[in-house]
């Protein structure tokens, strides 16, 4: 048994939670856990429409309109925050619950319960609101009391047991919304019809005949044109891009929906919609620009709302796509910069998914494309990609092993292969071919003439394989790459041109080179992949810098006006509180040392007891990493002293870190570990670096329990922060 357990058990008996406060419960017991906790503010650059609801509060109406606009713009979490603000301003408004049901639609277990609560209070809405409430209650299966399951035995919180929505659900929703849209000037009625049609479009594509699909597509865009004719800057235009991707030849009609970003510049997903549309048109340079615009808009929102990158939907996905599209354009230096930035960002377990090595792999593969082998060896053993996860360690071993092969260090490559072989069987998400790829790369370096053919069959990087084939004069494998690869990316066109030139096929090589040159604006000529094409450029009597000059297009929005190019951690709030002994502790006195700050809800909170116990078990690891620990609770000095006295009487060791007392909740509020909606404290876990910056945070109605991850991530962030 941990020595801390008796202390906390006794403390729980001595102390009581403040009257009326259920520490881990915020909102109705049925509501799911990750709901917005902080007040909404008016988003000035969001052009909200008008969706009248029954309320006496002008502010509630304004925030409801904003929430609707955020839904259409693809920002459901901020829409959720706006709808919670409506509920705060007008607690009797059922449309606030209806809005939260739509905003939490990705988690049906929560959405169903919100829809049910709205349906039970529908009589308090106006006639139009009642129609919407009933339509979505039917869609979510909330016309009757849903089946639920307990997700927290201590607090009794439950969630609905819900089945995924099907095409039939969307078809019925469309009919219900059609019945509501009787006013030809009701733009929001048409917008919600298009929203439902866009959500159900993919399912319809797989079930409807071709002619029916074509008719549906034309109906969708007729509806979009009708919306835009009434409100040219309506964020519902984003649905046009979604719908266009669900039908053959949809891009011809999607032009009506473009561009989205300039109309709602503060929402990253509107720019992402533009990026997807540009990809469908083959305009990859414009797609990259739109993705960077989305990234900057997201950075601005991070600063406005005060959250970290992993708390913003799709930021990481957009950044990954930006790196891949830059690579495809041959802009390897920029791709490397953004891939490095992606790996510098803080991580959270809930965003890592089933493939935690995704970020490191993207950076290492980008460096491999640029043939930066020494940099890969250095990076694989450095702090940026450190972490205890087996998948990340395996990715580092593969990358380092490949780089060692390419730099002639075969003994080191064999050692990395042994590490990779040991790690891979225990990694369900590990890319299977990695072991075979490294084995064959080593075999090729050792003189195995069939190794390159095996790599080709195993799907190894075609650009790198092309270089190996030409260097080893394996013309058969090189020719098979040319015949079987249909890609048109910049790196592959460069590889193909070099293969054809090396095989003595001058005219095809020149033709491939000219295809590459047509899309070469911004291409990284310093990369070996492109530098080796100099003989072809000379044969065509082209200058040393043979890239096409960028033609000036229509003026674009200044990216700097959208937001910063990078996210930066903000300074931590001040913290000066008495500890259980009565002495004052000031966070600023610890400047120069990293500090883990844990806000917990007192010794009466069982979940808090478990978190503190888990941290206590890792106290030596935190100490060895140089990380100080401070815990901030809602208990008074007298209550903490009583807990300490009870522990001493039981001959239990003292708490291994200071317990600070904040019974007035002032520090909880300043640090954001407090719900503006329920006026109750929250669990908060924060890392403060040596410069006093807030590098990582988790604020929730439940404490953060992944202490091993926490320690590893803190060490990684602190190591990268030294640079």
Number of C-alpha atoms within 10 A of each C-alpha: 5 10 15 21 17 17 26 25 17 19 24 18 12 17 19 14 16 14 6 6 12 15 23 24 22 25 14 12 17 21 20 22 19 13 18 20 22 19 14 21 14 11 16 9 11 19 16 22 19 15 18 14 20 18 20 11 11 11 15 25 22 18 26 29 23 27 31 26 25 26 22 24 28 22 21 23 21 23 29 27 24 31 31 29 25 29 22 17 20 20 14 16 23 29 29 28 27 28 29 27 29 24 27 21 16 12 16 20 25 26 28 33 32 30 29 26 19 28 27 17 16 21 12 17 21 16 13 14 21 20 17 22 28 21 23 25 26 20 22 27 18 25 19 11 13 17 14 16 14 14 16 13 8 13 14 13 21 22 24 24 14 19 10 9 13 12 17 13 16 20 16 16 24 21 12 19 22 14 12 18 18 11 9 10 12 15 22 20 21 23 24 21 22 27 23 19 22 24 15 22 24 16 15 22 19 12 11 12 10 13 9 12 19 17 10 19 25 13 14 23 23 14 17 24 17 17 24 19 12 13 14 13 20 25 29 29 31 28 28 29 30 21 26 24 19 20 18 13 13 20 20 11 18 23 15 17 25 19 21 28 27 16 20 22 22 25 30 31 27 32 30 27 28 26 31 20 29 22 16 19 14 11 14 20 17 16 26 23 18 27 28 23 33 31 30 27 28 27 25 22 22 19 17 11 13 14 18 24 24 20 18 18 17 19 22 18 9 19 20 21 15 24 26 20 21 25 23 20 24 30 23 26 20 17 25 21 13 21 25 20 14 22 19 16 21 17 21 19 12 9 15 13 11 13 15 18 23 16 19 25 20 20 25 27 17 24 22 19 20 23 17 17 21 14 14 24 20 12 20 23 14 14 16 19 24 21 18 12 13 19 26 24 22 25 24 27 26 27 26 27 31 27 25 22 22 19 13 12 14 19 13 16 26 18 14 22 24 16 17 23 18 12 18 20 12 11 15 11 14 21 14 12 13 21 18 16 22 24 21 20 23 24 17 18 17 12 10 12 13 13 18 25 18 16 22 18 9 14 11 17 15 20 18 17 21 26 18 19 20 19 11 13 13 17 17 11 22 26 16 12 21 19 10 8 11 10 13 15 15 25 25 24 26 25 27 28 28 28 22 22 21 17 16 11 13 16 12 14 23 19 12 21 25 18 16 24 18 12 20 21 18 18 24 20 21 12 17 14 24 20 13 15 18 17 14 18 18 12 10 13 10 13 10 12 9 17 18 14 11 10 7 6 6 6 6 9 12 9 17 11 12 22 22 17 16 14 18 16 19 13 13 19 15 13 17 15 19 18 22 21 14 15 11 12 17 13 17 14 9 15 15 12 16 24 23 21 19 27 26 29 30 29 27 23 18 16 21 25 22 17 18 22 20 17 22 21 15 13 17 13 15 22 11 9 15 13 23 19 20 20 19 26 25 25 26 20 20 14 19 25 17 17 23 23 18 20 22 13 11 12 12 17 13 14 16 14 14 17 25 28 26 22 17 11 18 15 23 25 16 13 16 19 26 24 21 18 18 13 12 22 28 25 25 25 21 21 27 28 25 17 15 22 17 19 22 24 21 18 21 22 22 19 23 19 17 13 16 14 16 22 19 18 20 27 20 19 22 21 14 17 15 9 5
